[in-house]
Amino acid sequence: MKGIEAVIWDIDGTWYRKTVEYKPGHGSVQTIHDFFRYNAWAQINKGKDANKGKDAIEIASDLVLMYNNLKRKGLKEAVDAIPESIRVPYDALVKKHGSNGKVYQNEFNLGSKYLHTNMLQNIDFDYVLDKDQNLLDTFDALKQFTLGIITSETYKTAESICSAMDVDMDLFRLNTGDDYGILCSENIKQKKPSLEPFQRMLEILDLNPEQVVYVGDVMNKDIEPSLSLGMNAIHVVWNGENKPDQVNGKKYQQVSSPYEVAKILL
């Protein structure tokens, strides 16, 4: 790609594979996500009477305590024990609404950030992720570009991931005009796949869309919205099957790991 000035990254699922158990016995990032999303939905769905008057925030707090007790041992077993009677209807709702966050927003009027702010930001990533030298080398090789982040995660989650993977978060800090140097759950009005975070990033960078490339792992949340604004896009599929190199007539690059991004841009 020629004329690129900035490389903007998604984090979750792009920097690491969510289903990989990087530290044996501790489960994967997906294991933890499943623990929170399935259990929260099951308990909230029972109704306040069945939960002895607990509201959604209390349920979230209880699940965080349970997670902290299980994260050293027993989390995988707890998730494996979640029955199909919970998994199947919940997965159907995710498919219906388009995301986990929207399930809580549309089904329970809790707001799309409920899952992230009350549960997922409490994940202890030191237990599930590790330093990835190939990723660090990739970021180092791309220092000649302006680097940034757009994520639907909270800032606390982004910090925790960077700490666990030994990533220098200062590499990605931009002048967002607020307390956060990245675009995250706290300072974007609408989460991806909304165009709002991508448009705001272009304003922050003060660049033309064709001078920016966005790197992400989800087609409808990362690749399609960035392409629709005229940005370049690189789709990380983590050794998945090759897919068409264009969507809606707009071409994009596909890589089997984030480590290949430097090879494309340099």
C-alpha positions, 0 to 999 in steps of 0.5 A: 500500500502506498501513501499510508500515514496512519495504521489504526488497530482493533485489539480483541481478536486482532492482537491475539486469538480469542479461542487460544489458551496461551497459558495452559489451565487458565482458559482462553479469552473466549472462555471468560467472555462465555462465562460472563455473557451466558451467566449474566443473561441466564440470571437476568432472564430469570427475573428479579423475583427469581433472583431475590430482588437482585438487579442487573448491576448486582448480578454483574458484581456477583459474577465478577466475584465468582470469576475472581474465585475461579480464574486460578482454577475451575473456570473452564469447568464452570463454562463447560457446565453451562447447559445448552438450554442457556447457550442455544437461546442466547446465541440465537439472540446474539445472531438476531441483534448482531452483538452481545452488547445489543442483546442486553440493550434490546432485551433488557434495556441495559445499554450496550456497554453493560457487559463491558463496563460491569464485567469484561473490564474486570478480566485479569488478562495476566492469567490468560495472555502473554508477551508476544514478541512477534507482535511487539516486533510488528509494532516496532517496525511500524513506528514510522506510521502514526499508530492508533486504536479503535476498540469497543472495549473499555480503556481499563480493558485496553490497558490490562491487555497491553500490560499482559502482552507487554505492549507499550500503550504510549505507541498508540496515544493520540490527541483525542481531546479527552482523558483517553489516548485511544478511541474506546468505550468511554469516548465513542458514542456508538460502538462499531460497526457504527461509522462514528468511531472511524469518522472521529479517528479521521478527524483526530488524524486530520488525514484523508481516508486513503492515507489510513489503514484499519486492521481488524478481525471482524468483517462487519465491525472492522472491514466494512465500515472502514472501507465505506469511508474510503479507508484501507483495511487489513482483515486478520483471519488468524490462519483461516480460509481465504476470503474474497479480497473485496466487499461492495466493490472495495478491495482490502487485504487479508492476512493470517496473523497481525505479524504480516501487516508490516510486510504489506505496509513496508 
